[in-house]
Amino acid sequence: MKLIANTPDNCVLTNAFMRNDNPHDDYVIKYLKNMRSMDQSVVTQYFYRSTKIITRMRELGYDTDAAWNNVDVKFVEECILQNRLNEVIPTISGILSNLESLYGVV
């Protein structure tokens, strides 16, 4: 099975880490890439939901560095940096749910 490549078009976390104002947290991307070994249905669902969120943010004009920095600070940093693999899936799912609600993704 071919792995989906994470890009700014399909990955909320990539955007949050690469477009925030903290240049020292990009190492987290390597950690997240290791999560691809998880259940592929979970990974596929993540990319599907992320794509919808990113598309909606672009439609609303929120695909900006400032907006992604806010996503990083408000939703991602504390959750992901806890570094507990058994909690990563529900944590990321919660982040996606919050963003879907914030931007009106249906």
C-alpha positions, 0 to 999 in steps of 0.5 A: 500500500502506498503511503500518503505524503503529507503536504500543506494541502492535506495535513493540518499538523504540517501547516501548524508546525511549518507556518507558526512563529516558532522555528525550533519545533519543526523536529516534531514533523519527524515524530509525526511521520513515524505515526504513519505506521499506525492503522492506515484507515486512521491515517487516511481519515486524518488526511481526508479531514485535514484536506477538508479543513484546509480547503475551508480555511482557504475559502474563508481566507484563513490560510495565513501564517497568523492563522496557522500560528494560532492553530499551533498555539491554541490546539496543537503544541500542548497536545502533541508535545506530551509525546504519549503515543497511546493518546496521540490518535484521540488528541489529533482527532480532537484537534480536527474536531475543534478545527472543523467546528471553528471553520464550519467544515461539514 
